[in-house]
Amino acid sequence: MPNDLLRPDPARFNLTSFAELLPVRDHIIGEDLGSFGGFHAGMMHSLAPLTPYEGVIAENLIAIEWELLQHRRMRDASLRKIIQMSIRAAVVAREKAAVDETWALIRKADGTQIDETKPIAFDQDAAEIMSLELAQRAVSRKPAEFAAACEEIEAMGLSVVELMGQAYRTNDWSVSGHEEKLQELERRRREVRRDFDGLQKARPIEAEVIEG
């Protein structure tokens, strides 16, 4: 019957683990602190490399998978930023239009020459603050706050789905650059996974001959 392949003993090479041959990965700002350690442990358990070389290939595969996750996070952050910029521009435009409409009604009411600095003037700073507040609520993780923001955005005549679509269609490198990198990483992942699967299939198997 086939026997399980025995793992090489790291102690033969004055090591406690073959992982000691690999460089320690430092945390990168923007990542959730400690998240890579858990991800790495889970992936290693799933891939279960048996030899040092399988371990090296597994590390390459894990690095690619992690980079895929991070590029998706960065792309999504860029999408949110683009959507927020659209929301902020719409709020500022709404506030300015409201002031312009007020002045138009005043002119229509008496037809006189009006000092347009009094009593109503467009406050750019206040509009910017209002726009930032709505943009922040539009990415809130609190369901009620997020839903209210979406309703306010729709009330301005904007479609939240179309805002998302416009962000995805943008030529901004902050999105398109990550999309290109994701495609490249997907190709590399398939290639490295093919190599890893090939190593596993090539493992020597000890077997005993069963005589009839």
N, C-alpha and C positions, 0 to 999 in steps of 0.2 A: 504494500500500500504506500501511496506517496507520503513522505514525511514533510513536516513544516520546515521551511528554510530557516536556519538559525541566524540570528542577527550577529554581525561581527562584534567582538568585545572591544569597546573603546579603551579599556584598561591596557590592552596590548600596545597601545600607542601613547601611553601616559596621559590619557584623557578620561574625564568622568562622563563626557558625552561628546559625540561628534559635532554637536552644535557649537562647541567651543572653537571649531575651525572657522566659523562664520563671524563676520564683523557684527558688533552690536549696533542695532538700529536706533538712532536718536529720534526723539519726538520732534515733529515739525509743527510749528505754530499753525493753528487752524484745525488741526486734528483734535478729536476728543481725547483728552489725556487718558492713557492706558487702554484705549480701544484697540490698538494694534496688537497688544499682548494677547488679549482674548481671542481676537480674530485669528492670529497666528496659531494659537494652541488648538483651536477648533479645526482649522484647515489641516494642520499636521496630523491630528487624530483621524481625520477623514481620509487623507492621502496615505497615511501609514507607510512611509518609506522604510525599507529594511537595510539598505546599504548606505555608506557615506555618499556615494555618487547619486543614488536616488534622493538622498536628503538634500543635496545641492540643487538638483533639478526641482524638487518640491519647493525649496526656498525661492527659486526663480518664479515658479508658478504662483506662489503666494504673494510675492512682490507685485506681480502683474495684476492679480485679482484685487489687491489693496489699491493699487494705482487706479484701476478702473473705478472703484468705489469713490476715490477722492476726486477724480475728474468729473464724475457725475455730480458730486456735491458742489464742486466749483461751478460747473455749468448751471446747475439749478440756482445757485446763489446769484449768478449773473442774470439769469432769466428774471428772478425776483427783483433785482435792481432795475432792470429795464422797465418792468411793469410798474414799479414804484415811480420811476421818472415820468412815465406817461400819466399816471394818476396825479402826480404833483402838478404837472403842466395843465391838466384839465381843471384842477381846483383853482389854480391861479387865474386861468381864463374865465372860469365861472364867476369868480369874485369881481374881476374887472368888468365883465359884461353886466353884472348887476349894478355896478356904479354907473356905467354908461347908460343903462336903461333908465336909471333914476333921473339922470340929467336930461335925457330925451323927454321924459314925462314933464319935467319942470319947464323946459323950453316950450313944449306943446301947450302947457297950461296958460302961460302968460305972454309968451313970445317976446320977452324982453331980453336985453343983453345981461348975461349972468357972469359974475366972477366965479370962474370954475375952480378956484382954490377953496371956496367956502360955499355952503357949509359941508359939502360932501367931497371927499377926495379918495382916490384909490390908495389903499395902504398896502404896498408891495410886501413889506416885512410881515404884516399880520397874515396876508394871504399865503406867504411861504410857510409860516408856522402852522397854519391850518392844513396846508397841503401835506406837510411832513407828518402831522398827526394821523391823517387818514391813510397815508402810505404805510405807516407803521402798523396801524390796525389791520390793514389789508394782508399782512403776513403774520398776523397774530396766531399763536397756537391755541388760543382760547376760542372754542367753537362759536359762542354767542357773539364775541367781539368781532370775529372774522365774518360771520354772517351779516352783522349790522353794517360792516364796512362795505361788503359786496352790494347790499341794498342801496347804500348811499352812492356807490359808484354807478350802479345801474340807473339811479335817479338822475344822474348827470347826462344820461344818454349814451353811456359807454357800456359795451358788453364785456363782462369779465372774461368770457371765453375768447372773444376776439382779441382782447389785450394779451392773453396768453399766446394766441396764435401769432400775433404781430411780433412778440418777443422771440418765438421759435423761428420766425422767418427772417429775423434780423441778420444783417451781414456783419454785425459787431464781432470782432475777433474773440471777445470774452465768451461768446457762445460758439461760434463756428470753429474757433481754435480747439476748444475742448471736444467738440463733435469729431473733428478730424483725429484728435489724439485717441479718442475712444475707439474709433474704427481701427487705428493702428494697433492698439493694445488688444483688441479682440482677435486680430490676426496672429499676433504674437502668442496669445494664450492658446489658440488652437495648435500652433506649432509646438510649443513647449509641452502641452498636454499630450500631444502625439508622441513626443520623445519619452515622456514619463511612462505612458502606457506601454511603449515599446520595451523599456527597461523591465517593467514588471512581467511582461510576457516572456522575456528572455531569462528570467530567474532560473537557475539550475534546480532541478527537482530530483531528489534521491528516491529511488524506487527499488523494491525488491522483486525479483522474478518469482512468479507463482507457477510452480510446476504442476502439470495436470497428471 
